[in-house]
Amino acid sequence: MVVPTRLPLVRRRCHVCASDRFRASGKFRVNANHKVLDAWLLLLCAACGDTVKLTVLDRVNVRSVRAELLDRLHDNDLGLVADLLQDPVLQRRNRVALDWDDAWRLDTAGSDHLDHEVVDVSVRFAARIPVRPVRLIADGFGLARGEVERLVVEGKVVSAVRLGGKLSGDFTFTFKR
């Protein structure tokens, strides 16, 4: 299973130091103006610490916001931060992308069957983390990525999905020694 170890970094250009990585502060800013509500997720530049805002709610009628969501915003709920960062609509609206490098780990649950001749493996994702399947296979079997790529070409690693790009959904593959 692919499990997140921390929140991903947010890729966006800093207007102060020209860095392109931000980390989520875990805090929200909520502003009410009469009957409309604005909410932002605060991000800190990884290099200089400057603060920027990601728009979560923009001029939304107060009555249309669920009370549960409003409570989570006021409580600076880290689960909500993780959910919102992975929301493709929020990413598109704010023109940002996520950087999952070193933010996940592969949990093999003590697999002792890796020495068999043929191994059928099912990979599950705990969150939508885009990872190269070749890297997962290399980490799981203790091989170099180049070696796994060679095994794919030779037909010893077979899957119904394309193993060359990035995946963020569950998949299966067969490993033949």
Summary of the structure (lengths in Angstrom):
residues: 177
radius of gyration: 20.4
end to end distance: 22.0
largest distance: 67.8
contacts: 459
relative contact order: 0.17
helix: 25%
strand: 36%
